[in-house]
Amino acid sequence: MARQAQIAKSKKKPKFTTRLVRRCALCGRNRGYMRDFGLCRICFREQAEKGTVPGIRKSSW
């Protein structure tokens, strides 16, 4: 989990747009971030298995 200082720093508007850091809405992780859902890969998988992400189902065949 990201420190509170890192989360607060990423919420501030950066001086340059390329310095924008996107973080997971649940845990604050910055790597493995999916823009479409606003979650990191780990939280996305957990939420998808629970069925809380609309339009996403775990596939099995």
C-alpha positions in Angstrom: 0.0 0.0 0.0 1.3 3.5 -0.8 2.1 5.9 1.9 -0.4 8.7 2.5 2.2 11.3 1.5 2.6 9.6 -1.9 -1.1 9.5 -2.5 -1.5 13.2 -1.5 1.4 14.2 -3.8 -0.1 12.4 -6.8 -3.5 14.2 -6.3 -1.8 17.6 -6.7 -1.8 19.1 -10.2 1.7 18.6 -11.6 3.7 21.4 -13.2 3.9 19.4 -16.4 1.3 17.0 -17.7 3.9 14.2 -18.2 4.5 14.1 -14.5 0.9 13.0 -13.8 0.9 9.8 -11.6 -2.2 7.7 -11.8 -2.9 5.5 -8.7 -5.3 2.8 -7.8 -8.4 4.1 -6.2 -8.4 1.3 -3.5 -4.8 0.7 -2.5 -2.8 3.6 -4.1 -0.5 1.4 -6.2 0.9 3.1 -9.2 2.2 0.2 -11.2 -0.1 -2.1 -13.2 -2.8 0.6 -13.3 -5.8 0.2 -15.7 -7.1 3.6 -16.8 -10.5 2.2 -17.9 -11.3 1.0 -14.4 -9.1 3.2 -12.1 -7.7 0.2 -10.4 -4.4 -1.7 -10.3 -4.2 -5.2 -11.7 -4.4 -6.8 -8.2 -7.5 -4.9 -7.1 -9.1 -5.3 -10.5 -8.8 -9.1 -10.2 -10.2 -9.1 -6.7 -13.1 -6.9 -7.7 -13.8 -8.9 -10.8 -14.0 -12.2 -8.9 -16.5 -10.6 -6.5 -18.5 -9.3 -9.4 -18.4 -5.6 -8.3 -16.9 -4.3 -11.6 -19.8 -3.8 -14.0 -19.5 -5.6 -17.3 -16.7 -7.9 -16.2 -17.0 -11.7 -15.6 -14.4 -14.3 -14.9 -14.2 -16.5 -18.0 -14.0 -20.2 -17.9 -14.3 -22.6 -20.8 
